[in-house]
Amino acid sequence: MIEDYLAKIDEKIQKEVDKAAKKFGDTFDEAQFRATNGRVLEHRAKRDEIHTRFAKALNDSNFEDLRQIIIDCEIACPISGTRNWTEVRQFNLMFSTEMGSTADGASKVYLRPETAQGIFVNFLNVQKIGRMKIPFGIAQIGKAFRNEIVARQFIFRMREFEQMEMQFFVRPGEEMEWFKMWKKTRLNWHKAMGLGDQKYRYHDHEKLAHYANAATDIEYEMPFGFKEVEGIHSRTDFDLSQHEKFSGKKMQYFDPELNKSYTPYVIETFIGVDRVFLSVMAGSYCEETLENGETRVVLKLPAALAPIKLAVLPLVKKDGLPEKAEEIVNMLKFDFRCQYDEKDSIGKRYRRQDAIGTPYCITVDHDTLKDNCVTIRFRDTMEQERVSIDKLHDIISEKVSLKTLLKKITE
């Protein structure tokens, strides 16, 4: 709630900047305006004061001061509007259950709140069997459970969720360089999907977990504000050291280049599958008003992620066009998920494909039977291009390949 309050102050500052930029045009100096404008300075001073108190209270685990900040800022509940707050309390983070065939012999166990520990336990197995040299990463996907979650905002907050996670093992002393690298690389991956670079931002943690020496979130602007979709942490050597301490088994790596053994440091990047799905759907859904006054609903999914890659549409259901269209489908269906549609007018069929996010429509017309060419329509721009059937596979392959999306990360 306090972070949201600080974000609203940032929005007020940005509104002042945008208003001035519109007023002064090309002569506008944003840096000077932020440094001299009275209203901006007033908002900034207020934000800095609250932010300083907030960071100190978090790091000191001072729950009373956290509650006092909420009261002083007159923060109201976004649902009920009340300001009658309880004391700030620590959450019960994990789900507990009992394991054992009898009640007397049952042991208390906990559902995992993260997928990371399975990686740490198997660190040496993977390193030795794979003959891996540091730096290297181990990634996995699986269920995680959080008891403190208040389930809301559709699938954004759930107590049971799917998590993808990577632990990247590095030499001690080099962790901050790798932390910066993964921070940049992961943001580039999100931006490569084409949902809008301005919709992403970093949020550095005010309070670090006891095992971390650096942490940041990548946030995406959901319909309900900027929210975390991925976290990047520098976990130091805490996890491997703890497993070594309590298991009595050595968890060290022998570095042939340095000719010594050490416990690797870890850079962790973890991402919620459900949250990424939600961000892709929210960023892709669009309602557009066309030049002729009509509206269309279009799902501008990244081509590499679209479930249906193309639709083949005969212009009419006669004159041999359906047969030619089926021939094209049979040519492409082993490499791409295709749809064949011959019902209704060609305009209605285009709209249906727009609504489910199909990036390309292939129209077979009477000229196709003469010149062996088809019209390819691009979902986002609605532009059309005449191409040879022989070139269709290569054109579609390049545009929908995940490799094409991944290459953007290094551009």
N, C-alpha and C positions, 0 to 999 in steps of 0.2 A: 504493500500500500504506500509506503514511504517512497519507494522507487518510482511508482506511478505518479506520485505527487511531484517529485523532482522532474520527471519527464514532462509534466504539464507546464512547469516553469520554462523548460527548454523550448517547448512549443510556442509559448508566449514570446520568448526572445526571437525565435525564428520568424514569427509573424511580423514583428517590428522590422526585422531585416528585410523580409520579402516586400513589405509595404514601402520601405525606403528605396529598395532596388527598383521597384516599379515607378516610383516618383522621379528618381534622378537618372534612370536609364544607364547609358554607357559610361557616364561620369562617376557612377557609384563606386565608392571604395568601402568594401564590406569590413575589412579589418579596422579601418579608422572609425567607421560607424559603431562597431561593437565596443571600441575602446573609449568612445566619447559620448555616445548618446545617453541621456539621463535615464530614460525608462529601461534601456537595456542594462545599464550599470546597476540600477535599483533591483531588477529581477536577478541579475547575476550575484549581487551581494547576498540576497535572500537565499538563493540556491546554495551558494558556497557555505553559508552559515549552517543550513540544515544538513547539507552533505557531510560537513566536518563532524557534527554531532552524531549523525547516523553511523558513519564509519567507525567512530570511537566506541559507540554503544555496542555495535556488532562485535568488534574485536575484543571488547571487555566483557562480552556476554552480559551486559547491563540491561536486563529486561525492563526495569523500572524507567530508565531513561528512554528506551524505545517507545514505551507507552506514552511517556510525557511528550515526545516529539509528535506522535499521532494526535494527542490532545491539543498541543500548541498550534499545530498546523490546521486544526479543525477538520481533520479528515473524516469523512462520513462513509458509512458502509455503502458500496455501490449498488447493493440490492435493496436494502430496507431504508437507507437514508439516515439511520440512527448514528449517534455519536456516543452511545452508552456502551463503552468498550469494557471487556473483562481485563484481567491482568494478562500480560504477555506470558505465555507458557511454552516450555519445550515440547516439541512433538514426539510422539511415540512412532519412531520411523519404520520399524519392520513388523511384518505379520508373523506372529508366532503360532505354532501348532505342536502337536505331539506325535511322536513316532514310536511305534511298538505295538505288538499284538495284544498286549494286556494292559489294563489301566494302571496296575501297580508298577509294571516294568517300563512304562512309557517314558521317553526322554523328550525334553522340550527342544524343538528345533525352530529355525526361522526360514521363511521363504527368502530367496536372495533379493537384495535391493539393487544389485548390479551384476553384470555378467563378467566383470574383470577378474575375479579371484580364480575362476577356472583356468584362465590364461596363465596366471602367475604360478599356480600349482604345477602346470605342465610346461613351464618355461624351458627347463633343461631337456625334457623329452623332445620337444620340438627343435631346440637348438642342436642337439646331438644327432638326432635322426636325419634332420634336414641339412646338417653340416653348415649351419647358418653362421655368418660372421656379423658382429655388431658394426653398424646399426642395422637392425631388422625389426619387422613388426609381426605381430600375431593378431588376427582379426576373427571375430565370430559374431553370430547373431543369435538372439534368444529372448525368452521372457524374463521380465523383472517385475518386482512387486514393491509398491511403496504405500505404507499405511497412512502417512501424513497427508496424502493427496486429497484435496477436496474436488471430487469429480465434477467437472463443469466445462463449458465452452466446447461442446460437442466432443470430439475425440482428442482435444488438446491435452486435457488433464484426465488421466485414468489411473486407477490403482494397479491395474494389470496392463502392461504395455510391452511392445516389441522393441528391442534395443539392439543397435549395431554398434560394435565397439572395437577399437584397435589399441593395443598397447605396443608402443614403439620403443625398443630398448637401445640406449645410447651410452656412450662413455660418460662417467662422472666429470662434471666441469663443462660439458658441451651441451647440457640440456637446454639452456636458454636460447642457443642458436637454433636448435631443432624445434623448440617451442614456437619461435617466431616463424620458422619455415612452415610448420604444420598449420599455424594460425592463418597464414597467407594462402596456403594451398587449399585448405578446406573452404575458405571464403570464395576462392576462385571456382571451386567445384559447384557451389550453390549458384554463383552468378552465371556459370556456363549454361544453366538450364534456361536462361533467357526470360526469367520472370520479372526482371527489373532490378538493375544494380542498386538503385536508390532505396529499394525495399529491404536491404540488408545493412546491418551495423554490428559492431563489436560492443560487448558490455563487459568490461573488466570487473572482476569480483572485488567487493569491498572487504569481505572477510574470506580468508583462505581456509580450506580444510586443514586439519592438523598435519596431514601428510604432504601438502602441496607447497611449492614455493612460487607458483604462478598459475593463474587461472583466468579464462575468459569465456564468454558465451558468444555464439553467433545468433543474432536475433533477426527474425523476419517480421515484416509488418503484416500481421493478420488483420482480418476485418475488425478485430477487437483490440488492436494496438500491437506494438512491437513485443514479440514473445520469443523465448529461447527455442531454437530447433537443434542446436548442437553445442557441445561443450568441449573445450580443449584445456587439459590440465597438465602441469608438470608435477608428477607424483613423487619425485626424488627416488630414493631406493627403499622407501618405507615398506612397501608390500613384500618384496622379495626378502628383505631383512627380517620382517615379522614371521614369514613362513619358515625361514631358516631357524629363527630363534625358538619357535614352538614345536617344530617338527624334528629338530636336531639334524636335519639334512642340509648339506652345503648347497647353496643356490648361486654360487659364483660362476663367472665366466672367465675362462683363460684366454687372454688377448695375445695372439702370437706376435702381433706387431709391437706391443709394449712389453712382451715377455713377462706378464704378471697377471694374477687373478684379481677380479674385483666384482662387487655387486653392481650390476648395471642400474642406471637411472632410467626412468620411464616417462615418456610423453604419451598421454592418453587423449584420444579423440573419440567421443561417443555421441551417437545421434539417435533420436527417437524416430522409428520408422513411421509411426502413426502421425507424428507431427510433420514430417517431411511430406507425407501424402497429403495432409491437410493444407500445407503451404502451397504445394503444386496445384491442388484443386482450386484453392482460393485465388492464387495468382493467375490461373489459366481462364477462369470463368469470366465471360465478358458479354455484355449486351450492347450491341452497336446499332446506331441509326444510320442507314445508308443514304446515298445521295437522292434516291427516289422517294425517300420518306419512310420506307419499310424498315423494320427492325429485324435483327437476327441475333440468336443466341449462339455463341461460339465458344468452344473449349479449346483455348490455344495451348494445348499440351506440347511440351518439347517433343519433337518428332521421334527421338530415341525412346521416349517413355510412352508414347501413344499406343494403346492396346491394338487398335486397328490401324495399320500403316497406310492402306489405300483402299479405295472403292472403285470398282469397274462398273461403268454405267452405259448401257446401250441407249442411244438417243430415243429410239422407238422399239417396240416389241415385234418387229417384223423386218422383212427385206434382208434377212441373214445377219442383222446386227447382233442379236442375242448370241448366236452361234460364235461370232467373231469375239464377242466379249468373253464368253466362256473359255475360248481358246487362250485368251490373254490371262485369265484367272489361273488356268491350269499351268501356264508358263511361270507364274510368279508365286503361286501358293506354297511352294516348298521352302521358299526363303522369307516370305513376308505373310503376315496375317492379312488376308484380303476379305472384302465383302463384295457380293454381287447384288445389285439392286436394279430392278426394271419397273418397279411400281411407281405410279404418279408421274407428274411432269419432272423434267430435269432440274428445275429450280427447287422444287420441294425435296428432291433427293439430295441436292447440294446442302440444303438447310439441315436435313437429318444428319448428314455426315459432319457438318460443322458442330452440331450439338453434342456429338459423342467424341469430338476431337480428332477425327481422321484428317491427317495433314494433306493428303493428296487424293484427288478424284481423277480417274481416267475415263474420258468420254469417247465412246465409239460411235462415229457417225457414218453417213453414206460415203463420204470421201475416203474413209478408212479402207473400204473394200477396193479402192482404186490405187491409193498411194501408200498403203500400209503404215499410215501415221495416225496418231490419236491426239486428242487435246488433253493436256495435263493441267488441272486447276489447283492453285495453291490456296490452302484454307485461310491463312492470315490476311493475305492481300487481295484474294479473289481474282488475281491475275491469271491469265490462261496462256499456255504456250503449246505450239504444235511440235510434236516430236515423233521420231520414228519408233515403231514398236520394238525394233532390235536394240534400241538404246535405253528402253524403259528400265530394265533390270539394273543397269549401272547407275542411272539417275536416282532411282529410289534407294538403292543400296547406300550410296554416298550420303544421302540426306537423312536417312533414319538410323545409320550406324551409331552405336554407342561410342565408337572410336572417334567419330567426328565431334561428339560432345566433349569427350575427354581431352582432345587436342587443344580445346579452348582454354584449358587450365594453365597451360604453359605459354599461351600467346601473350 
